[in-house]
Every structure is written in C-alpha cells, then in structure tokens.
Amino acid sequence: MQEREMVNDILATVNSSITKYGSIIAECDNQQLRQTFQTLRDGDEKFQYDLYKIASQKGYYKPAAQATEQEIQQVKSQLSQG
C-alpha cells in the first residue's frame, strides 16, 4: 500500500470514529463516561486535523473548492424553507 493510500485510509477511519463518538456522547447518561468519550473525540479531532495538514502539504488531499456566495445563499434558502 502506498503512503497516500494509507493516509487517506487513516483519515477515513478517524472521520468515522469522530462521527461515532458524537452519537455515543449524545446518548450517554453517565457524566464521567461522557467526558471520557469527549476527551477521546477531541484527541481524534486533533490527530485528524494534524494528519489532514500533512496530507494537504504533500498533495494527497485536496479539499473541495470554496462555495460561492450565490451557492451559500441558495443552500440557506433551501434549508429555511424546510
């Protein structure tokens, strides 16, 4: 497996973990356990961002182009309509 593939695979895995942590945190009734999951999520978010910066610098990951003001307004309009 090439380095680029490994980095993208790790990013996808960490993104999935972050999403799952969000669901677990939202449903967790035990405050101490909730804080533990929040700490784990925060660590994964930092790791993900650090790895993203490295991947971006190496050209492994290209973020989507920024939305235009017109596209932003269109989405806002659609969301406000229900």
C-alpha positions as a Markdown table, in Angstrom:
| # | Residue | x | y | z |
|---|---|---|---|---|
| 1 | Met | 0.0 | 0.0 | 0.0 |
| 2 | Gln | 1.3 | 3.4 | -0.9 |
| 3 | Glu | 1.8 | 6.2 | 1.6 |
| 4 | Arg | -1.0 | 8.2 | 0.0 |
| 5 | Glu | -3.5 | 5.4 | 0.3 |
| 6 | Met | -2.5 | 4.7 | 3.9 |
| 7 | Val | -3.0 | 8.4 | 4.8 |
| 8 | Asn | -6.4 | 8.5 | 3.1 |
| 9 | Asp | -7.5 | 5.3 | 4.8 |
| 10 | Ile | -6.5 | 6.6 | 8.2 |
| 11 | Leu | -8.3 | 9.9 | 7.6 |
| 12 | Ala | -11.5 | 8.0 | 6.6 |
| 13 | Thr | -11.2 | 5.7 | 9.7 |
| 14 | Val | -10.7 | 8.7 | 12.0 |
| 15 | Asn | -13.6 | 10.6 | 10.5 |
| 16 | Ser | -15.8 | 7.6 | 11.0 |
| 17 | Ser | -14.7 | 7.3 | 14.7 |
| 18 | Ile | -15.4 | 11.0 | 15.3 |
| 19 | Thr | -18.9 | 10.6 | 13.9 |
| 20 | Lys | -19.5 | 7.6 | 16.1 |
| 21 | Tyr | -18.2 | 9.4 | 19.2 |
| 22 | Gly | -20.7 | 12.2 | 18.5 |
| 23 | Ser | -23.6 | 9.7 | 18.6 |
| 24 | Ile | -22.3 | 8.0 | 21.7 |
| 25 | Ile | -21.8 | 11.3 | 23.5 |
| 26 | Ala | -25.3 | 12.4 | 22.6 |
| 27 | Glu | -26.8 | 9.3 | 24.1 |
| 28 | Cys | -24.5 | 8.9 | 27.2 |
| 29 | Asp | -26.2 | 9.4 | 30.5 |
| 30 | Asn | -23.2 | 8.8 | 32.7 |
| 31 | Gln | -21.3 | 12.1 | 33.0 |
| 32 | Gln | -17.9 | 10.6 | 33.7 |
| 33 | Leu | -18.2 | 8.2 | 30.7 |
| 34 | Arg | -19.5 | 11.1 | 28.6 |
| 35 | Gln | -16.4 | 13.2 | 29.4 |
| 36 | Thr | -14.1 | 10.2 | 28.6 |
| 37 | Phe | -15.7 | 9.9 | 25.2 |
| 38 | Gln | -15.4 | 13.7 | 24.7 |
| 39 | Thr | -11.7 | 13.5 | 25.5 |
| 40 | Leu | -11.2 | 10.7 | 23.1 |
| 41 | Arg | -13.2 | 12.6 | 20.4 |
| 42 | Asp | -11.1 | 15.7 | 21.0 |
| 43 | Gly | -7.9 | 13.8 | 20.6 |
| 44 | Asp | -9.1 | 12.2 | 17.4 |
| 45 | Glu | -10.1 | 15.6 | 16.0 |
| 46 | Lys | -6.7 | 17.0 | 16.7 |
| 47 | Phe | -5.0 | 13.9 | 15.2 |
| 48 | Gln | -7.3 | 14.2 | 12.1 |
| 49 | Tyr | -6.5 | 17.9 | 11.6 |
| 50 | Asp | -2.8 | 17.4 | 12.0 |
| 51 | Leu | -2.8 | 14.5 | 9.5 |
| 52 | Tyr | -5.0 | 16.5 | 7.1 |
| 53 | Lys | -2.4 | 19.3 | 7.2 |
| 54 | Ile | 0.4 | 16.9 | 6.3 |
| 55 | Ala | -1.7 | 15.2 | 3.6 |
| 56 | Ser | -2.6 | 18.5 | 2.1 |
| 57 | Gln | 1.0 | 19.7 | 2.1 |
| 58 | Lys | 2.0 | 16.5 | 0.3 |
| 59 | Gly | -0.8 | 16.9 | -2.2 |
| 60 | Tyr | -2.5 | 13.7 | -1.0 |
| 61 | Tyr | -5.8 | 15.5 | -0.1 |
| 62 | Lys | -7.4 | 18.3 | -2.0 |
| 63 | Pro | -10.4 | 20.0 | -0.2 |
| 64 | Ala | -13.4 | 20.9 | -2.3 |
| 65 | Ala | -13.4 | 24.4 | -3.8 |
| 66 | Gln | -15.0 | 27.1 | -1.6 |
| 67 | Ala | -18.6 | 27.7 | -2.3 |
| 68 | Thr | -19.6 | 31.0 | -4.0 |
| 69 | Glu | -21.8 | 33.5 | -2.2 |
| 70 | Gln | -24.6 | 32.6 | -4.6 |
| 71 | Glu | -24.3 | 28.9 | -3.7 |
| 72 | Ile | -24.3 | 29.7 | 0.0 |
| 73 | Gln | -27.4 | 31.8 | -0.3 |
| 74 | Gln | -29.1 | 29.1 | -2.3 |
| 75 | Val | -28.5 | 26.4 | 0.4 |
| 76 | Lys | -29.6 | 28.8 | 3.1 |
| 77 | Ser | -32.8 | 29.5 | 1.2 |
| 78 | Gln | -33.5 | 25.7 | 0.7 |
| 79 | Leu | -32.8 | 25.0 | 4.4 |
| 80 | Ser | -35.0 | 27.8 | 5.7 |
| 81 | Gln | -37.9 | 26.5 | 3.5 |
| 82 | Gly | -38.0 | 23.2 | 5.4 |
